[in-house]
Structure formats: structure tokens, C-alpha cells
Amino acid sequence: MENGRYGSMGLLLTFMAGCVVGGTAGLLYAPQSGTRTRRRIADFAEDVRDKAGDVTEQATEKFQQATEQATEKFQQATEQATEKFQKAIERGRNLINV
């Protein structure tokens, strides 16, 4: 299986959407009383809401981790560039003073 642009998060969201559609269709076509069907739909909706909350929480955590990593790499690159720039200035001064 290919982890494209959205990777496993996209796969999970697609799976959850399929579950919602399939579950709802199954409940609506089941031969039960209206009250019982509505109760099952409400329970199913609550389960989906809970799972969506979990997925949102996981996505938020991954986003925060990625942001922290990107910030750290940016700071490292900035420090390295500053060091190289300072060395280049020092070399230039040494050439002028010779």
C-alpha cells in the first residue's frame, strides 16, 4: 500500500468515512421499530464522534511534533549560517589587515 501525500492519517479518515456510511445504511435498512432504529443511530453517531475526537487528538499531537522538529531544524540551520557568516567576515578582515 502506498503512503501518498496524506499517509496513514488519510487512510484512517477514509476508513472512518466508509464506516459511517456503511453503518448508517445498515441501520436505516434494518427491519426494526423507528424508536429502536433512532436509538441505534444516536449510539452510532456518539461512537463516531468519540472516534473522530481521538483522530483529531492524534493529528494535533503529530502536528505539534512536526512543528517542534521543524522549529528545531530551522534554529540549527540559522545558527550554522550565522557561524559561517561570522567566519567569512573574520576571513575578510584578515585579508584586509594583511
MARFI-732488 format. One record per residue: residue in three letters; x, y, z of N, C-alpha, C, O in turn. Coordinates in steps of 0.2 Angstrom, whole numbers, plus 5000, padded with zeros to 4 digits. Layout:
// residues N
ALAXYZXYZXYZXYZ...
//
This chain:
// residues 98
MET500449945000500050005000500450065000501050065003GLU500350114996500750174996500450225001499950245001ASN500950255004500850315009500950375005501550405004GLY500450405002500450464997500550525001500850525007ARG500250574999500350645002500050645009500350675013TYR499550605010499250615017499450555022499250555028GLY499750505019499950445023499450405027498850405024SER499550385032499150345036498550385039498050355040MET498650445040498050485043497550485037496950485039GLY497650495031497150495026496850435025496250425024LEU497250375026496950315025496450305031495950275030LEU496650325037496150315043495550355042495050335044LEU495650415040495050455039494550425033493950435034THR494850405028494450365023494050305026493550295024PHE494450265030494150215033493550235037493050205037MET493650285041493150305046492550335042491950315044ALA492650365036492050395032491750335030491050335029GLY492050275027491750215025491350185030490750165029CYS491550185036491250155042490550195043490050165045VAL490650265043490050305044489450285039488950275041VAL489650285033489150275028488950205028488250195028GLY489350155029489050085029488650075035488150045035GLY488850105041488450095047487850125047487350095049THR487750185044487150225043486650185039486050175040ALA486950165033486550125028486250065031485650045030GLY486650025035486449965038485949975043485449945044LEU485950035047485450045052484850065049484250055051LEU484850105044484250135040483850075037483250085037TYR484150025034483849975031483749915035483449865033ALA483849915042483749855046482949855048482649915049PRO482649795048481949795050481849795057481749745061GLN481849865060481749875067481249925068481049965063SER480949935074480549995075480850065074481550065075GLY480550115073480850185072481150205079481750235078THR480950195084481250215091481850175092482350205094ARG481850115090482550075091483050095086483650105088THR482850105080483250125075483550195076484150205076ARG483150245079483450305081483950305086484450335086ARG483850255091484250245097484950225094485450245096ARG484850175090485550145087485950195083486550205083ILE485550235079485850295075486250345080486750365079ALA485850355086486150405091486750375094487250405095ASP486750315096487350275098487950275094488450285095PHE487750255087488250255082488550325081489150325080ALA488150375081488450445080488850465086489350495085GLU488750445092489150455098489750425097490350445099ASP489750355095490450325094490850355089491450365090VAL490550375083490950405078491250475080491750495079ARG490850515084491050575087491650565092492150595091ASP491650515096492150495100492850475096493350495098LYS492750435091493250415087493550475083494150475082ALA493150515081493350575077493750625082494250655080GLY493550625088493950665093494650635094495150665095ASP494650565094495350535095495750545089496350565090VAL495450545083495850555077496150625077496750645076THR495750675079495850745080496450755085496950795083GLU496350725090496950725095497550705093498150735094GLN497550645090498150615087498450665082499050675081ALA498050685077498350735072498650795075499150815073THR498350825080498550885084499250865087499750905086GLU499350805090499950785093500550785087501050805088LYS500350755082500850745076501050815073501550825072PHE500550855073500650925070501150965075501550995073GLN501050955081501450985086502150965086502650995086GLN502250895085502850865085503250885079503850905079ALA502850895073503150915067503350985067503951005065THR502951025070503151095071503751105076504151145074GLU503751065081504351075085505051055082505551085082GLN504950995078505550975074505751025069506351035068ALA505251055065505451105060505751165063506251195061THR505551185069505751245073506451235075506951275074GLU506651175077507251155080507751155074508351175074LYS507551125068508051125062508151195060508651205057PHE507651235060507751305057508251335062508651375059GLN508151325068508651365073509351335072509851375072GLN509451275071510051245069510351275063510951295063ALA509951275058510151305051510351375052510851395049THR509951415056510151485057510851495061511251535059GLU510951455066511551455070512151435065512651475066GLN512051385061512651365057512751425052513351435050ALA512251455049512351505044512651565047513051605044THR512451585053512751635057513551625058513951675058GLU513651565060514351545062514751555055515351585055LYS514551525050514851535043514951605041515451625038PHE514451645042514451715040514951755045515351795042GLN515051735051515551765055516251745053516651795054LYS516351685052516951665049517151695043517751715042ALA516651705038516851745032517051815033517451845030ILE516651845038516851915040517551915043517951965041GLU517751875047518351875050518951855045519451895045ARG518851815040519251805035519351865030519951885029GLY518851905029518851965025519252015029519652055026ARG519152025036519552065040520352055039520752095039ASN520451985040521151965040521451985033522052005033LEU521151975028521351995021521552065021522052085018ILE521152105023521152175023521752195027522152245025ASN521852165033522452185038523152165035523652185038VAL523152115031523752085028524152135025524752125023
//
